[in-house]
């Protein structure tokens, strides 16, 4: 976890909240394979619209989408920080694998427990 904490370089609101959640003991997961940033941006754009239509509070969407847009076709890992127990938020983080660096982050209020809308990492 210390490597992931050190990977946060952004001062965006969502990144600060996700890092704080990690420091407080939130669970996290990082996906096993990188995906093109352009694909991740397109997926996220659709999910943000869906979450907002369902009345979810979304933190950092515009900056996250812009940061992903600046990465072109570079492969990024997707991770989740699950802080539903404490703050009700699930944070999605996008990481450059080498050297490990968080380049974008978004937080979604999931306090009503609708896991289908903003599902965190796959269950073990």
N, C-alpha and C positions, 0 to 999 in steps of 0.2 A: 504494500500500500504506500510506502514511503516514496517509491518511484513514481506512482501516479500522482501523489500530492505535489511532488517536485515538478511534474509535467505541466501544471497549471501556470500559464504565463499571462493570460488575459486578465484584465481588470473589469471585464463586463459584469453586470449585476448577476447574471445567471452563473458565471464561472465562480464568482466570489461565494455565492450561496451553495453551489455544488461542493466546493472545496471545504467550506465550513461544515457541511453535512458529513463529508468524509472524516474530517477531524473529530466529529461527534460520534463516529462509529457507524454511519450509514453503510448498508451493503452496497457492493458495486460489482459490475461485470464488464469485461471488455471482450468484444467479439473476436473470433479466431482469425478472420481473414479480412484484408482490406478491400474496400469497394471504391469505385471512382467517385470523387467528390461531386462531380456534376450529377451523377445518378442520385446520390444522397441528398443533394440540394432539391432536386425535383420531387423526391419522395417527401422530404420535410415540408416543402411548400404546400403540398396537398394535405398533409397531416395537420399543419397549423390551421389551415382553413377549416378543416373538419372539427378540430378541437374548439376553435372559436365559435363555430356555429352551435356547438353543444354547450356553450357557456363556460368553457374552461378558461381560467386565467393562465396566460402564457407569458413567461418572462424571457426576454432576450431574443425573440423570434427574428426581428429585422436584422439585428447584428449577426446572428448565427447564419442566416441565409446569405448575407453579404460576405461573411468570412468563408463560407463554403464556396460561393461563387468565385472567389479569388484563388481557389485551389485548382481550378480546371479539372483535368483528368487524373490528378494525383490520387493514389490509393490511400484511403483513410480507414482506420478502425473506428467502429461505433461502440460506445460504452454507455452504461447506465449507472447512475447513483440513485439508489432507492431510499429516499428519506420520508416515505409516507407515514411511518410511525411517529416521527417528530413534527415535521412541518406540513405534511400532506403532499409534498412535491416529489416528482420523479424528474431527474435531470438526464438529458441525453447529451453525451459528450462525443466529440469527434477528434480523433487523435492521429497525428503523424506518427508512424511506427518507429522510424530511426532518424534522429534520436526522438524518443518518446516525448511528444509535446501536444497539449490540448490546444487546438486552434479555433474551436467553436463549441458553444454550449447553449442549451435551451432548457428551461424549466417549465413543467406543466403541473398545475394544481390538480391533484388526484385525491383530495380529501374526502370526496363522496364515495370513493371506493369503486368506481367504474373502471376496473382493470382493462376492459376492452378498448377504452379510448386511448389510454396512454400506458400501455403495458410495459413494465420494466423488463429486465433480463429474463431469459427463459428460466423456468424453475428447474432446480437440480434434481 
